[in-house]
Structure formats: structure tokens, C-alpha cells
Amino acid sequence: MKCLRLVSLALLLLSGRAAEAQTMTPAQIAAAATPSVVLIRVPTGLGSGFVIAEDGRIVTNIHVIRDAKQATIVAADGREFTDVEVMGEDPAQDLAVLRIGGGGRKSLGLKAVTLGDSATAKPGDHVVAIGHPLGLGNTVSDGLVSAVRDLPGGRSLLQISAPISPGSSGGPVFNDQGQVIGVSTLVITGGQNLNFAVPINAVKPLLAVGKGVPLASFQAPGRHRNIPDHPLSLLDQCPSADLQSIVRGIQQAINVGAPLYNQGNLEACYRIYSAAALDIDKSMGSCPGPRSALRDGIAAADKLKSWDDKAWAMRDAFDGIIALAAKQGTGAAVAGPVTRHVPDYPATVLADCRRPQAAAIRAGIVDAIHSGAPLYNSGNIEACYRIYEGAISEIGRNVEGCAAAKAALDAGVQTAQSRPDWAGKAWALRDVFDGMTSAIEREQKR
């Protein structure tokens, strides 16, 4: 009996050491997992996802693909896939399972992650999040599980301290054994470092292979939107500068309220939207049309019973104003120089740049434009410039060689910094981007 106890004790010690050996550092997790993380580009923005099967199945947030009729999935090795199917979705949990590659049995050579058990996650556990914040490559952040938050309807969220940024939505969150325990979904801004992930156990029921629906014909379950189609005459007596201020106020409200909505705090989302609309109405001395439209949105929301419906009534009112501003061309008219100065770079700008490195530069530029241009068009011009500037810095750090190309991009930053306004700065970098991508495309065709 004593021998059996000694053997059992030895086995316990060995298993404990094995468990310790399975613990990975953030660097080890990043090295193992980055090949499984993908960038998702849709016409309205960017998101992240991760490979869960070699047949091309990918997990992301449903809000990343909502209302998108086309998408490009960029694998870690640079391959781009545009044949995207939706294999399963859970709108309540903000989850979608996609499939690329036509759904054939042949492996696409993609590396799948290992799924963990999110039910075992507890406050204090170490986590690592990987994604494409603002489209800037595979970005790794680490932190802790701060709390497990129970939501209405039996749902829950993992609150984590690992930073999540726009573009990281849909990316994986790993435990310290390199297993995925969550899907990055939202962040509450305002300096509070509140970041959330959907537990991976909510994904598992969606993994049964069935018949996919092409993204072009996929309609995410949800509500019927009632976005007003305002005539341009609504902008009479509304100077462009004041309309920009209104659009910025609306966008700021959405940036704060939408994550709260996704978290399940519907009332807070509505309160933020309605307060922003009232503030715009009170603070603007001009623009009677947009102000009236926002008041109509509040009146429509007041007639509804649920906070969910109230929040969407305000969001419809907001999107109607944003669409009208875009129809008028406010973003381009106010924020961009009329004359472009796109450099015509000679082939020597890529003389010391091998094809994979040139492709990496082009990918970084394209991702930055996809992320920054929508912000520019919505009036957040400084943010657009910061994204472009950050992309150049990212390229400088992560792309080997290509000294001449990097020097050209850096020269663009210096030119941009000499411009007196954010619009001029943003366009200076966009000109450099377009010149560089043209040079790379010419070289690739040779």
C-alpha cells in the first residue's frame, strides 16, 4: 500500500511538472498563434478572425461582416480569399463562423488554433489577445481576466485587461497554455481599459459542418432598419463646418454607445445617443434641418417600449444624417485638397526590396487606407492621419530591408508634418501611399 501511495505521489508530481511545462509566455503564444490569425476587409472597415479548421473555417464577430456583401480574408502568409461563406451565426453572442476556399475537402495549408474551455476562466488568469487593430499587422497584447460578466439571456462576457482596439474585433484571446478561450468583441473607451471577449464555449455549437451561405446573399438576423432618406434641401442654412461638427458629435456618440449596446447595456447606449442628439440641437445655432431630424429621432424613440428599440431608433436617425452628409460630399469637399500630388517613384525605390517585402509594404498601406479612409469621410480627419502615420512606422519596424522605399515613406511623413491642417497631412500621406503602391504593382508585373 505504501508503495502505491509513493507511486501515486510521483505521478501527481510528474503531472504537475507537465502542466507547468505547458504554460507559455506571450512571445511563445504569439509565435505559435499568429499564423492562425486573419485580417477581414469589408467595404465599411476592418476586423480580425482566426482559423479553427484546415477546411477554411474562420471565427469572427458577426458585426464585422454585418451588411457586407463582399469581404477579403487575408491570411497570415499574405494570401487573399474573396470566396467567403457564412457557415453559422449567433447574433445574440455577436459570433459568426465563415469558410473560405470554396468549402472543398482539400486543405488550404492554414494552421488552426486549439480551442480551450472558457468555463474554467477566472479572474486573475493570464490572457493574450492577437488581432489587427486599425489594420496594423498582427498586434499582440497581454493582460488578465478581470471578471466574468453575466448578461441578460444567460450570456456572459470575459472582461480582460489586454487592450483591444478597432480592427481587433473577432480576434482570438488565449489562455497561458496557448488555447483560445475568447473572441475579442468590444472595448469601452474613456481611459477605463474595459475590454471584453465572448467566451469560446459559445462558438462550439456553431462548428458543426453544414451547408454554407455565400456572404453576398447572407442576411444577418436582426431588425429592419428605418434609416431616413433625407433630401439635400435638409441642409439648407447649414454651413459645411457646422455639418462636420454635427457628424463628429454623432460619430463620437456611436463610438461610445455601440460597445455598450454590444455588451448588453441597451439603456446606457440609448441614453448616450439621445443625450448627444439633444446636445447637438442645443449647441448648434444653425442647421435647422439636421437638428429637426435628430429631434424626430428622439420623438420616435420615446414612443417605443424597449431600450433595444429606442437605441436603434436613435441609431437610424444618426445614420440618416451621416448618409446625407456623405451624399452632399462634405467629407471630400471640406477635408481634402482638390489637387493630388502623387509621386511617380522610379523603379530604384524598390531596388533593395525583395518581392515578399514589397508585398508586405503594399499590404500595410492597403490596410491603413481601408481603416483610415472611412474615418476621414466621417469627419475624423486627425484619426485618419494618425492611422496613416502609424502604418508607416509599423512598416519601418517590421519590414526587413527596403531602405529606399522606407526612406520615401519617411519623406512623406516629413512633408505631411509641414502641412498646416489635418486634411493636408492626411492627403500628403495618401499621395505617398498611392505612389508607392503604383510602383510596387509595376514592379510585380515585370
Steps between C-alpha positions, in 0.01 A plus 500: 500500500784738589660430162174583324480828688855585402428417136184712510690789655769472232238502227338809649834678513575405142159616379548828685834554331342416164228756562763758588687416183188573297490861619614733222634853497321767293785483249460123464124532462543770235753292305272196502170680439574786260487269193137425594382862521343663194406852396145551373439792264147609414392818318417673827810412700724234647483217746692195614433128513675170561520164329329214682522228233722420203194497273502879521258566786562826681343653812427872527238743632178526308522878517818481291306363200153638570346648183818425301443339163867436437808445712867425458660263749875558520690203642819539702707391199353780288255293298166669436167317478183661370275192476348529847213294637314537829478159667332604823409804706382596846391866496428500873863411566635709208660191344539373145678203347622558145659268246739589220647301214174373352434247773699222337650211689852597401701669772579865435821476697359717778596438859208457739500617861435273798176572681493506878220492757383850587298363790825461692602865453509697824611846613877525518569255217759619250375561143649607167298670223609510135337703227533772239426827683438769239634252245856523635626145466480226760507688830547313827385625840489321832313549825273326746143381523354784705154349546242268350192713436156337489258664254126471440388191314752264657792654313835600646808697403859476609625839614872517433773756551681410176439803273263459207481761224280556193595238243571239768133401520469128432858420596592219741569529872732228634563358844856440618497154342448645153135393479228734377254582777333807351422711195584872528180694458507853639671764707353776714709811453552794730824389663343218696668213315180295486539232235273202440504162327226249426579165670620243249249243628231709329673429168509122529131435414558685171781271384289216361573497127190571295405679183644849475333814373701728268577827672345690210160350582538479876264709706598521864196439718393819659267792474368689204683831481300815444771745396347825370585592141523877538502737202797729457270793571515397866846655502377846407637757745757246620861609438740217418709566812191468722391182323845356566458580869165321503644193329794492744262521796292214359806287434634555851164392645502184287858420600400509867145364480539211256746303718263540795217368283709199398576439866128483571467841667224618268367777719845657536543493122167675448572759768832585333337529156209714615723724714731556203204590277366746758845651546538551125156661481575740786855591403447560126364840404467401136409182308125494578445199273742255666398626845135435418586152371675417827201628700277278286725207592454572870123531453489166317706335774272638772206308348680165527495273803831314505845653543609288205246661268570847641874464437443391141255784436774744596760310297271520196472875549878527531568293190252708302701816575832328425364371167377849411839654578665237279248567223586868512869410486587686815796279584673546166400865457614617839780267584704422195716701261365519150837454332678170558880475510559126456875431462610307193766290670770345277571129509808570715271567797464120518853407391594349837154363573420134435155405376365373840615817673344719229178306537509558875540875445208504260283300742579739784407798282176343377394406853569854622291651221213261568508604865575871466287602202162428668609710799603780266165487322313514831688816597758345735790628291768503767431132576541419130837675494614326818416161350694579183796627701488194728494266200823653369660458841380138510649433156830651610518269801375176352614487136861396449714680245325730250703800615407716201128429532508571873688823437233607250225428752688687773543795265124496457457528876734801506299663222176428684632649821565827317136531395294744710184290548402136556339473157820607329701261713269207423505568125878537498533144632223369274689640201817321615302179555351509151839574344664213687228244420519598131876445504460161669227390258714599202793303640285193568383495138855488368 
